[in-house]
Amino acid sequence: MTDLIPPQRTAPGPVSSRLIPLLAVACGVAVGNVYFPQAIGPLAAAGLHVSPAAAATVVTATQLGYATGIFLLVPLGDRLPHRPLLVTLLTLTGLGLCAAAAAPALPPLLAASVLVGATTVIAPLAGPLAAGLVPAERRGVVGGTLLSGSLAGMLLSRTAGGALGDRLGWRAPYLLAALLSLAVAALLARVLPSASPPATHRYPALLAQPLRLLCTEPELRRSCLYQAAVFAGFSAAWTGVALLLTGPVYGLGADAVGLLALVNAATMVVTPLAGRQVDRRGPDAVNLVCFLGVLLSAAVLAPGSRGGAPGLAALAAGTLLLDIGMQCGMVANQVRIYALGAGVRSRLNTAYMTCAYLGGSVGSWLGARAYGRFGWPGVCALVALLTAAALARHLRVRPGSGHKGSPAGGLEPPAGWRAGSAARRPPARGRHADDGRTRAVAAAEGPPRIVPADAARRGATGPLAGRPATRALPGVGRTAPDGDVVAGVHGGPAHAAGDTAAPLDASADPAGGVAAPLGASADPRGAQVARLGVGPAVPVLALPRSWAVARTALRFTAEGTERDPGRRVVYADELGGLAFLADLAVPGAEPPADVRAVEAAAADAPWMLRTLHAVAWTASLRAAAAEITVHHSTLQDRLTHAEHLLGRPVRTPKGRLRHQLALAMRQLARHQ
């Protein structure tokens, strides 16, 4: 299992052509330090004169140390310069591996294994480092290079460790791993550029934030549960495989465990396909298939206890299916947590990977105990039980409650809105509080309407939803029964303050709602909702001023379609300086050149406008990919094509600002 989640950072300058391959090698070496003990556990048991089950706790200790390192040391990547941090960690890893190779008994080996696991957390640190060293258009390629290095380390370490240990003893793989770690540390000390710390947060605050996210984000907790359960089954299975192949049933050496691990190289081909399926169907659908695949792998692995060629075939097929299910499920889980917020991606990753490796360490311990008491069938039953528990939780998820992107793919949502959940009225307190005042609502179509302004605070869905009005409230001066009103006016000429306001059309929304977010409908029967511009909360006598601002906000709304992506409802309070652009858009005038370029590019592909819109109005490329539910590599390919058509960049800071202005002017030109 790998853990590369590179956040967006601006490249400081040109990068040596040797640096990215070296970082990929560093990731492979570091990840391999976690996995090669799985292949040599029985050899260590014989050399230290302990039971195989007791020696299997070395794997548990290493993974427990890795989880600890992710939680305690990875946050330092936002606090300390990368070069001394990575070099120090790899040096400590090499020293810990030397101590493990010289361990005279099991307790010192366990202590050294915890140290090795805690300090070999290079992969989650190298991802953010590499992302900050290259231009935005190369980050997808660089991330794939580092991921390939990590997967290669995971696969080859078990093969090389088993083969070397079978010939030279269990200490030899530790010495080789120590030599590689120290050599990579020396190379990184020479090649890595010096850089200032990217953040100045205090260390206790960095540690507290992942815990806070776990407490406040249900989707993060769900993803952590899924990966912890499946990775626990994965670790239990591989702990049991080593004991089975070197036991009396097969009587093979440790090199057989490594050769079996090579079968899982097919995972490197399958995981990109899983990413495309996540783009098309969403992470929940892919998670379901992965759970079913892991359950099937437990059944396929069960005949492995029979021995012989049929048993080896069952082990090869079962471990391959298990590895595919685990890695593809991780792709889906990461896409889900990416959507929770680009600004906290590293801290989400810390919480996620810590839980995953805690699950893996528990799974290794349980696998050794299950094999010692029930044999190989007990290990298969444990894999099935852990997966069934996660599947049961997954089946409780309501359709559509998972990641579907942002609720309103336009201007930044008002405070209180959240991606992946129903759009909500902004908080009752703060700049959106009514406090006895009223809001004007400029609608693109439909009759003037009046709804209670505080109805949204009663739990109705939709940003302006409220209970249906039972009668007409003629005149702006009349108030609703609870004292507040929101007046709805046409998007055309201004209505006088004394115009009669018709009652809310109950057929449009039985629940009383008058607006819905992008892709949603307030009417359960699927009725479309008009675009709405919402003015600021003002006293009743100041409604004409709120109407004027609401009509400006209306011009920034969109239909929420592929041709006109964006939010159906825009609060004037959220426009900020963009509102001044409305005075520059002269009705009937020819659109600016950048707007014409956007229209020409939109004619090239149906996904173009929605993709450009997401890139302009989200905090990062990762967040944009999450909003339109595509993999980040797919987004990079789309943007390369889009920039070719536009003739200008959209991923640089200056290009993004220019692109935002072009899209805002396009909205104003379309809705004059």
Summary of the structure (lengths in Angstrom):
residues: 672
radius of gyration: 29.0
end to end distance: 52.8
largest distance: 94.2
contacts: 2531
relative contact order: 0.09
helix: 62%
strand: 3%
